[in-house]
Each structure stands twice: as structure tokens, then as C-alpha cells.
Amino acid sequence: MRIIPAIDIIGGQCVRLSKGDYATSKVYNTNPVEVAKQFEDAGIKYLHIVDLDGAKSNQIVNAKTIEQIASQTNLQIDFGGGIKTDKDIEIAFNSGAKQVTIGSIAANNPELFLKWLLKYGSDRVILGADCKQRKIMTQGWLDSADVEVIEFIKSYVEKGVSYTIVTDIEKDGMLCGPAFELYQEIISECKVNLIASGGISKFEELVRLKTLGCEGVIIGKAIYEGNITLKQLSTLC
């Protein structure tokens, strides 16, 4: 199972939110590059970057930060937030992202999503399936697409999607444990590489997610609050 720390960016700073609420933004470091280097020094190989400014403004805002991290580390970057046009996805890849996560466009403009999936390949385009009460949420988690999460994933797996990141928004940033039951259901019903995200609070949960069959897990606040140490994560890398 891939261990994928998260760096969420607002105003060029490393922040975390609770349940996706921008009003709860807490700055953990003013230098995301410094944070990324700490991850790499611990033996971690992957990084999930979210441009929270971009998610709200419908265009990539913090491309410079991706460039800096990509040029100063060897981390394999998955990037999401604000990718809405052909230009945006080109900016993401040209800035150093190895994979991109596409959620809102997949929900609201399937034709464009499938065009990108065909052009860049299923190993580079990840389906973002962020949900609240099992309904897909879009536009920085501000709008509901009124689509059930498992049906959403199934429909795209049939069209060639290989990877999906599933975030239970009500658990994200809350340190209350991940959505084990939802992930178990997805793994049993969908032939997809599932990356779990949201709610991780302690190391033992990572072992359980691995046992479930998750391909990867994204970890944010649990690292920044010291609930899980980089030394612990290094044992799984």
C-alpha cells in the first residue's frame, strides 16, 4: 500500500481544513517545500498536493509551489484542485505532477474527463470521488452532484478508470478514523485501485486499510498533529 502524505495549499502555505470548511483553515507551515523535503527524508516516495485556492477559483493558482516541490525533491506528485480546462491539466503536468486527480469535471463534464483519460492514460488521471453522506461533492466540496459514490465510481471504471481517491468529507480533518465500511464496499464492488483519504487518526488504521486492500492512503492532519510520526510511516514505505 502506498503511503501518500498530503500538502493542502492556501496562499502558498501548508494548511489543513476540517470537513473541507475553508473557515477552519489552520496553517502548519509557511513553506510547503520544506514539508515535502521532510517527507522525502523519511523515505516517503509519494505526495498528494491540493490547491485549495484553485478548487475555489476554478483554475490552478499554486502551480509555482508544485514546480518548487517537483524540482527540489524526487517525490511522485499527485495534484488536484482547480483543474477545469485543457490548459489547467497541461499546467499541472508541466509543473511536475506525475498524476492528477479530477473530481468536479468528472461529475459535471464527463466528456472532457474521458478525453483527458484517453489522452493521458488511466495511470496518470485519477478519479476524484469526494462524498458527503455518500453523495459526490464538487467545486471544493461546496456543491453536490447528487450522484451516489459507488455508482459514480462503477460508471467510470467501465470507461477505463484505474485509480480513484475516495474522501468521506465528514471525516476529513476530524481525526475520527476513516470510512472503513465504505472502502470495503467499494473494493468488493468495483475493480479499481482505491486510495483512501480522510479521517486517519492513528497508525493502526493504516494497517487495517492495507488489509482491506486499499492501493494507497492519503494522510494529512494525523501527521501534522503528531498522531502518526514520519518514523512510523517509514516502516510501511
N, C-alpha and C positions, 0 to 999 in steps of 0.2 A: 504494500500500500504506500502510495506517495504521500509524503508529509509536505504540506504546502502552507507556509505561513502567509498571512495577509498583511498588506500595507494599503490602507484606505487613505486617500489624499484629498484634503480641502486646503486651498490656498498654499499649496506646496508643502504642507505639513502632514505628518503621520497622525491620523486621528482614528477614533472608533466611535460608533454610534450605538444606541440601544434601540432595538426593533426598527432600525432604519430611520429613526427620527432625527433629523438634522439639528433640532433644538438641543439634543443630548450630546452633541459633539464634544469629545474630550481629546485634547492634544497630548500625545505621548512622546513625541519627538519632533523637533522642527526640521530635522534633516533625515528624510527617508533613505537617502543613500547610506548614511551611517547605520541605520537599522538593517538595511539589506546586507551590508558587509558583515554585521554581527551574525546574521543567519548563515551566511556562507562560511564564516569562520567556524561555525558549529557543525559543519559537514552537510548542511541542508543544500539541496540542489534546485529546488523549485520555489517560485514566488508568485503569489496572486496579488495583482495590483488593481485597485478600483479607483477610478477618477470620479469621486463623488460630485465634484463641481460639474464635470461633464455629464453625469447622469441627470442632473437638474437642468442643464442648459442645452441639452440635445446636440452637443458637439464636444469633441475631445478638448479639454482645457489644459491638462497637465502632461502633455506629450514630452516636454523637456525633462520631467522627472523620470519618465521611462527611459529616455535616452541616457541620462546620467547613470541610472542603475545598470542598464544593459552594457554600457561602456566601461564601467568600473567594477563589475562582478561577472561571474560566469553563470549566474542563476538563470534557469529557464523560466521566462516570464509568461504568465497568462494574464491578459489585460482585459478589463471591461469598464464600461462607463462612458456614455456619450457617443458610441459608435452607431451612427444613424445613416451615413452615406458612404458611397464608394470611396470618397476622399478620406473619410474618417478611418475606414479599415486599412487603407493604404498607409495613412499616418501611423497607425498602431504598429503595423508590421515593419515599416521603415524605421520606426523609433527603437526597434529591438525586441518587440514581443514575438514569442515563438508560437503562442496560441492566443486567440481572442474569445471572449465569452459574449455571446449575443443573446439578449433576452427580449427586450421591448420590440425589436424589429421582428424577431421570430413570432411574437404574438400578434403584432399589428400589420406586418408586411411580409407574409410568408414567401412571396415571390422573390423578394430581394434577399431574404435569408437563404433560400435554396440556391440562388445564383452564386452567393458567396461560398456556400457549402461545396458547390460544384467547382468553382474556380480555385479555391484554396485547399480543399480537401477536408475530410472528416477528422483527420488527425490535428488540424490547425484551428478548426472552427468548433467551439464548444457551445452546446445549447444551454443557455441560462434559464433555469426553471425556478424562479423565486416565487414562493407561495405563502399565502396567509389563509388559514382555515381551508387549505387545500385548493385555493383558487390562485391562478397565476396573477402576479402583480408586475406592473411595468412602470416606466418613467421614474426611475429612482424609488420604486415602491410606493409611489403616490397614487397610481391608478390601478384598477382591477380590469383584467381582460375577460373575466367571467368564464374562464376555462379551467376545468379540473386538471390538476397537475399530472396525474398518471396518464390520462387520455392525451394530454399535451405532449408528453414525452413519447408515448407509443406512436403518435401520428408522425413524429419526426424520425423516430428510429426506422419506421417503414420507408422513409425517404432518404435514408443514408447516414443519419447522425450516429456517431460512435461514442461521444462523450457528453455528459450532462452534469452541470453543477446544480444541486438542489439545495436551496436555503429555505428553511422554515423561518419566516420573518419574525414571528412572535418569540422565537428562541434566540435570534441573532443578537449577540452582545449582552445576553442576560446571564450567562454562566449557569444555566439551568439544566444542561445536558442536551444532547442532540435528539433529533426526531427518529429514534431507532425504529419504531413501528412503521413509519412512512418509508424509510430506507429499505427495510426488509420487504415491504410490499413492492416497491419499485424493482428491487433486484429479482424478486420472484416472477414479476410480470413483464419486465422489459429487458431485452437483450442489449444492454448498454453499459458502458464504463461509468459507474456512478461516483461522483466526487461529492462527499458530504460537506455541508457548510452550515454553521450556525449552532450556538449553544454549547460548544465544547467547554467543559469546566475542569476536567481532571484527566490525568494520563490514562487511567484505566478505561476511559471511554474510547480512546484511540484503539486499544487492543480489541475492544468489543466491535468496533466498526470494521476493523480488519477481519475479524472472524465472520462478520456478516457478509463480507465480500466486496466492500467498497474499494474502488480502484485508487481513490485518493481522499484526503481530508484536508479542509482548509481550517486553519486555526488562527484566531485573532486575539481577542481580549484576554483569553486564558494565558497567553504568552506575556502580554503587556502588563497584566496584573500580577504575574508571578505564580499563577496557579500551576502552570506547567513550565519547566525550565528547558532551556536550549540543550542542556546536557541530557535530559530525559529524551528529548526529541532525537538527539543524535543516535540513540540506541535503536531507533526504528529506521534510520536512513540507510 
